[in-house]
């Protein structure tokens, strides 16, 4: 995916937080200044390697993941939303033109998860090594079903991230 396509998807989805690996820094370097929704970019590399003219603050991903949550700064943890509310926006490959966002509700994801957990008989003793991308419906489904069943999910991390 070209940086131009990536930024059009991020703008279309009104992304507020972007998490990325250092190997994609070239894409971030060219981020347009007109992305009002983007507030935070989490990186697996030091933010010092990024051009200072980005439209969002950059932080080291490990710092974000390990930072204590503070109600006075972060607000309360949101309660479960309306089952009909948008939960995910997954983009098509764009084979017939521009990629299109497929809107999935909490109810969509819950129904899919329940069905697969029941069909496969997943439980807490199950485990999976997931190498599928989570932005794809199959990888996303594997993650959600195993987490819902209380199963073990092993996710391959890049060497640079596992050292943090």
C-alpha positions in Angstrom: 0.0 0.0 0.0 1.3 3.4 -0.9 1.5 6.1 1.7 -1.1 8.1 -0.2 -3.6 5.2 0.0 -2.8 4.7 3.6 -3.4 8.3 4.5 -6.7 8.4 2.6 -7.9 5.4 4.6 -6.8 7.0 7.9 -8.5 10.3 7.0 -11.7 8.5 5.9 -11.9 6.5 9.1 -11.1 9.6 11.2 -8.4 7.7 13.1 -7.3 9.4 16.3 -4.5 7.0 17.4 -2.1 5.3 15.0 0.2 2.5 16.1 3.0 1.5 13.7 6.4 -0.2 13.4 9.7 1.5 12.7 9.9 -0.1 9.3 7.0 2.1 8.2 8.6 5.4 9.2 8.9 6.4 5.6 5.1 6.5 5.4 4.8 8.6 8.5 7.4 11.1 7.3 5.0 12.1 4.5 1.8 12.4 6.6 -0.3 15.3 5.5 -0.8 18.2 7.9 -4.5 18.2 7.3 -5.5 15.2 9.5 -7.5 16.9 12.3 -8.6 13.6 14.0 -5.1 12.2 14.4 -3.9 13.0 17.9 -1.3 10.3 18.8 1.2 8.2 16.8 2.7 5.2 18.8 6.0 4.0 17.4 8.1 0.9 18.0 11.2 3.1 17.5 12.3 6.3 19.2 10.1 9.2 18.2 13.3 11.2 17.8 13.8 9.6 14.4 10.6 11.3 13.2 10.4 14.7 11.5 9.1 17.2 14.0 6.5 18.6 11.6 3.9 15.9 12.2 0.3 16.8 13.0 0.1 14.6 16.1 2.3 13.9 19.0 4.6 10.8 18.8 5.4 8.4 21.6 7.3 5.2 22.0 4.8 2.4 21.9 6.3 0.7 25.0 5.7 3.8 27.0 2.1 4.0 25.9 1.4 0.3 26.7 3.1 0.4 30.1 1.8 3.8 31.3 -0.5 3.7 34.2 -4.0 4.7 33.4 -5.1 7.8 35.3 -8.8 8.7 35.6 -7.9 12.4 35.9 -6.0 12.3 32.6 -7.5 9.5 30.6 -11.1 9.7 31.9 -13.1 6.7 33.0 -12.8 3.4 31.2 -15.8 3.4 28.8 -18.6 1.0 29.5 -19.7 -1.5 26.8 -21.4 0.3 24.0 -24.7 -0.1 22.3 -24.7 -3.5 20.4 -25.7 -1.6 17.2 -22.8 0.9 17.5 -19.8 0.8 15.2 -17.1 -1.4 16.7 -14.7 -1.8 13.8 -14.1 -0.4 10.3 -12.3 -3.0 8.1 -11.3 -1.9 4.6 -11.7 -4.0 1.5 -8.8 -4.6 -0.9 -10.2 -2.2 -3.4 -10.3 -4.7 -6.3 -13.2 -2.9 -7.9 -11.9 0.6 -7.3 -11.2 2.6 -4.1 -11.1 0.5 -0.9 -14.4 0.7 1.0 -14.9 0.6 4.8 -17.0 -2.3 6.0 -18.7 -1.2 9.2 -19.0 -3.9 11.9 -21.1 -3.4 15.0 -20.5 -4.8 18.4 -23.5 -7.2 17.7 -21.8 -8.3 14.5 -18.6 -9.2 16.2 -20.3 -10.8 19.2 -22.5 -13.0 16.9 -19.5 -14.1 14.8 -17.4 -14.8 18.0 -20.2 -16.8 19.7 -20.8 -18.9 16.6 -17.2 -19.8 16.0 -16.5 -20.5 19.7 -19.5 -22.8 19.8 -18.7 -24.6 16.5 -15.1 -25.2 17.3 -15.7 -26.0 21.0 -13.1 -23.4 22.1 -12.4 -23.2 25.8 -9.7 -22.0 28.1 -7.4 -24.9 27.3 -7.2 -23.9 23.6 -4.2 -22.0 22.2 -3.3 -20.5 18.9 -0.3 -18.9 17.3 -1.8 -16.1 15.3 0.4 -14.8 12.4 -2.6 -13.3 10.5 -3.0 -9.5 10.4 -5.6 -8.2 12.7 -6.8 -5.7 10.1 -8.1 -8.6 8.1 -11.4 -10.2 9.0 -9.9 -13.7 9.5 -7.1 -12.6 11.7 -9.5 -10.4 13.7 -11.9 -13.3 14.1 -9.1 -15.7 15.3 -8.1 -13.1 17.9 -11.6 -12.3 19.2 -12.8 -16.0 19.4 -9.8 -17.1 21.3 -9.8 -14.2 23.7 -13.6 -14.7 24.3 -13.0 -18.4 25.1 -10.2 -17.5 27.6 -7.7 -19.3 25.4 -4.1 -18.6 24.9 -3.2 -16.3 22.0 0.5 -16.1 20.9 1.3 -13.2 18.7 4.5 -12.9 16.8 6.3 -9.6 17.5 9.1 -8.2 15.6 12.5 -8.4 17.2 12.7 -4.6 17.7 9.5 -4.5 19.6 10.2 -7.5 21.8 13.4 -5.8 23.0 11.4 -2.8 24.4 
